[in-house]
Amino acid sequence: MSAVQADTLDAVGTAQQVRIAIIGAGPRGTSVLERLLAHAAARPVRAALHIDVIDPYPAGPGHVWQPGQSRLYLMNTQSFYPTLIPEDPALAPPVAGTTFNGWRARQQHRPLPSLAMEEKSELAALGSGDFPSRALYGRYLRCTLKELLERLPDGVTVRFYETSAESVVPAGDGTFDVALAGGGSLRTDSAVLALGHIPSRLNPEQRELQSSAARLGLRYLPPAVPADVDWDAVPGGEPVLVRGMGLNFFDALGQLTEGRGGKFIDAGPRLDYQPSGQEPLIIAASRRGTPYRTKAALNAYYPASVRLRYLTGAALERFRAAGIRPGFDHDLWPLLHRDAVWAYYSTLVRSHPGAVAEPAAFLEALDVALHPHAHSAANWEDSMAGVLATHVAPRHRLDLRGLAAPLAGRSFASRAELDAAVVEYLMDDARRSALGEEDPVKMAIGALHHGRAVLKTAVADGGITDESWVSGLRGWFESMVEGLASGPPALRAEQLAALARAGVVSFVGPDPKFGLDRRTGMFTAASPWVKAPPVLAKTMVEALAPANRVSANDSPLLKQLLADGLVRPRLMMTAEGAPVQATGLDVSPHPYRPVAANGSVTRGLYVLGLQLSAAQWGTAIAAEAVQPGGPNYPSGQRTLRDADEIARAILGR
Ligand SMILES: Cc1cc2nc3c(=O)[nH]c(=O)nc-3n(C[C@H](O)[C@H](O)[C@H](O)COP(=O)(O)OP(=O)(O)OC[C@H]3O[C@@H](n4cnc5c(N)ncnc54)[C@H](O)[C@@H]3O)c2cc1C
C-alpha cells in the first residue's frame, strides 16, 4: 500500500462495507467527501462506509491550490466568491466548515495557531472584496478538510493515498480495482473521477516548436499550471516571447518582474515600475494583440445596477414549455445581446447625461425596439439602429464585437507605435474599471457576465443544440466573453502599462504568426499589422493552461479508461451533419456517469468537474458562495449539487 498522508489526515478506523474511491482530491473530490459525510451524519449509514481518497498532491488544495506556492499568484475571484461548503438549505447540512469569506473573517479574529506568518499577514490585510493568493485559498481548503475529518460521523472511515490512480478496472462482481502508481490496488464499490486539470498532449504546432527548440538549444515552456513552471529558467536581460495574454500571462508577468525584485511605485496619477535589472524583455503576443479586459471595481460578483431583462430563467422556461431545444446564435444570443445593449445605454443615460438628447424618450423607444416579438418578421437590430441613429451620437454607441478586438482594423508603422496604442488601451480599460457601475462599457460586459450564469443553466439543464454548441457557444462566444469578463483586477492593467513604459514589456500585435528562424536559430513572432522586423527570442513561454480535452489528455488513468472503453468522448454534430469530438466525456445525467464505448452506463462510476465539459459549460471555476443581495443563479453552486447527487447515489438516497 502506498504512502498515507503523514499528518492529522491519517487513516481513521478500518471497518469497511460500502467502499468508495475518490480519485482526485482538489476542490471537487473534496466536495464529494464533504457531501458523503453530510449525508452519513444526517441519516446514519446502515452499513459502515469506507472512503479512499487518492491524489498525488495533499487532499483539499490538490494540485492547483498548494499552500506553499508563490504568493504572487492571485485568485481571479474575490474573497467573497468561492466556497467548498454548500449553503443550500435543501441539501443535507454540512458537518463542518464555511465559505472562504467566513473562514477569512474567522481567522482575522481567532487565527489558527498552525497558520504561517505570511498567511497571518496576508489575512490581516485581506478584505471581502480583495483578491486572495491561491496559496491562501489552498490553506482554507486544507483547514476545511481537517475540520470535516474531525467530525467524522459514526461508522465512516477515510484513508488518504498520496499517489496517482493509474487504472480503474471492473472486477466482475460490480466492484472496481483501482491500481495505484507505485504499486498496490484498492477494491471499491464506487469510484468518483474528479480529475480536474490534467496534463494534455501538445498540438502539432506546439510539438513542432518543442522539438525544433530541443534541436536548436532553445527554451520552450509548454502550457502548464503556472506554479509548476520553473521561472528561474527564463534568463534575464534578453527577449522572451510569451504567447497568450489571459490569466496565465499575468502570472508569468508577476514572476518575471516583481518575482525578480522589481517594484511598482505609486507615482501620483499612475504607477511606475522600477526594474531590478534581473527581468527579461517580455514580448507578449495574443490573437487580439491585447490582454483580457480587467474587472470592473465592484463590491459584488455581478454589477448591482444590471438585471437581465431578456435572457432570464423565465425565457429558458418558455423554450422548455414550447418543446424547443434552443440554439445559441438563433435563440439565446439575441436575448443576451439585447441585455448587453440595454445595460450599456441605461448606464450611459445615467452616467453621461449629455450623451443623449432626450433620455426618457430614447429609453422608451429602445425598450420597444428590444422587445422580443415571437411572431414578428422584423429585425430587432434594424429597429434598434433606427432608434440609435435618432438619439445617440456615433461616438457614444456600443460596438460590442469591437470591444473584444480593440486593435481590429488598425495597422501600426512601428513597434513603438503599437506599444503606445496598447498602453493607451490599458489605461482606458483601467479607468473604466475604476468607474465600476458608472461605466457603460463595463456594464455591457457586466450583462454578459450575468448572462454567462444563465447560459450555464441553459446548457446543463435543458441543453442547447449540438451545432450551436460547436459553432456558437464554443465557436466564438466563449473566447469573446472570456476576454471581456474573465480578466484580472484593474491593477494588473496599470502594472502592465507601467512595465511597457519602463521598457520591460513590448507587444507583437494582432494575429501573430510564430515560427523558428533557421538562420538565427531563434523563435520568431510577427504581426501582419505591424511594420517591424519579426521579434526574435531564444525562449518562448506558452502562457496557457493545458488543453481541457479528454481526447488529447496525457493522464495514464484517463488513457486506460478510454482504451478499455469504459468512457468515451462525447460526439457532437456540426451544422453540416459531421460528427466532431467534443472536449468532455459522454455522460448520462444525473448524477453524471460516464457512457462506455458500447453506449452502456457503468454502475458505480461517477464523473464531476472539468471532464464534464461536453455536458456543462464553464466547468473550471470554484463554487460560488451565496451573495447577500444576490442575484444567486442556480449555476453558482451546481458543482456542489453535482457532488451531492453523487453522494446520494452512492449511499442509495
Ligand atoms: C492556475 C489556475 C487558477 C485558477 N484560479 C481560479 C480562481 O481564481 N477562481 C476560481 O473560481 N477558479 C479558479 N480556477 C479554476 C479551477 O478549475 C477550480 O477552482 C478548481 O480547482 C477545480 O477543482 P477540481 O477539483 O475539479 O480540479 P483540480 O483543482 O485540478 O483538482 C483535481 C485533482 O485531481 C488530481 N488527480 C488528477 N488525476 C489523478 C489521478 N489519476 N489519480 C489521483 N489524483 C488525480 C490532481 O492531482 C488534482 O489535485 C483556477 C484554475 C487554475 C488551473
The ligand as an ORCA input file, in Angstrom:
! r2SCAN-3c Opt
* xyz 0 1
  C      -3.971     28.165    -12.279
  C      -5.446     28.150    -12.011
  C      -6.023     29.220    -11.349
  C      -7.398     29.219    -11.080
  N      -7.924     30.291    -10.441
  C      -9.245     30.283    -10.115
  C      -9.814     31.353     -9.373
  O      -9.147     32.323     -9.061
  N     -11.127     31.286     -9.042
  C     -11.890     30.200     -9.387
  O     -13.075     30.177     -9.058
  N     -11.384     29.179    -10.117
  C     -10.091     29.196    -10.479
  N      -9.557     28.152    -11.186
  C     -10.468     27.095    -11.664
  C     -10.319     25.742    -11.012
  O     -10.645     24.835    -12.041
  C     -11.269     25.438     -9.885
  O     -11.272     26.458     -8.946
  C     -10.931     24.122     -9.130
  O      -9.557     23.982     -8.872
  C     -11.419     22.883     -9.852
  O     -11.364     21.825     -8.930
  P     -11.163     20.297     -9.354
  O     -11.087     19.529     -8.109
  O     -12.176     19.960    -10.350
  O      -9.792     20.278    -10.141
  P      -8.282     20.419     -9.629
  O      -8.169     21.589     -8.725
  O      -7.436     20.369    -10.843
  O      -8.052     19.097     -8.765
  C      -8.026     17.815     -9.356
  C      -7.106     16.920     -8.562
  O      -7.134     15.610     -9.136
  C      -5.865     15.047     -9.016
  N      -5.734     13.940     -9.996
  C      -5.795     14.027    -11.345
  N      -5.623     12.801    -11.881
  C      -5.466     11.937    -10.855
  C      -5.237     10.547    -10.771
  N      -5.120      9.778    -11.857
  N      -5.105      9.977     -9.552
  C      -5.215     10.736     -8.431
  N      -5.423     12.065     -8.459
  C      -5.541     12.663     -9.654
  C      -4.921     16.204     -9.240
  O      -3.634     15.957     -8.680
  C      -5.658     17.349     -8.551
  O      -5.215     17.534     -7.236
  C      -8.196     28.126    -11.484
  C      -7.601     27.051    -12.163
  C      -6.242     27.060    -12.410
  C      -5.632     25.892    -13.145
*
